[in-house]
Amino acid sequence: MGFGSGDLARREVAYSGPYKPGTVIVRTDARRLYLVQPGGRAIRYAVGVGREEALNFRGSAVIGRKAEWPSWTPTENMMRRIPEYRAYAGGMPGGIDNPLGARALYLYRDGSDTHFRLHGTNDPSSIGQAVSSGCIRLTNDDIVDLYSRVPLGAPVVVKP
């Protein structure tokens, strides 16, 4: 199945897996995110993923923090790989030009920030692609929708 424009639309789909309603499942290989719903259903979102397999988060986490129009600070590793990011070492305020987009859901494991995010993007053409620095990006419309549906503490499972 390709990633044509129809394939990128948010939609409700059948779900018969082992996860409970409220669980966020990210399939990096398929570039899709699912929010499990009651009654054998899930909401499917198209996502952009990390450009290198080594950069992708795997395993289980929880939503430990939520932010509207979040600020962005590149990690040390990001600044090493992309020296232009050093200009934002002190952070970039939230807004339309910010690479985290309209909302961010911060993944935590064992009470600590993993530095991986589910977030919006100011580059919607990246959805369905492997181009990010490891985080999972959605269109701003989709991250606003997901943000409104997912509470703090919601489980997240990222599968390669």
Secondary structure, 3 states (H helix, E strand, C coil): CCCCHHHHCCEEEECCCCCCCCCEEEECCCCEEEEEECCCEEEEEECEEECCHHHCCCEEEEEEEEEECCCECCCHHHHHHCHHHHHHCCCECCCCCCCCCCEEEEEEECCEEEEEEEECCCCHHHCCCEEECCCEECCHHHHHHHHHHCCCCCEEEEEC
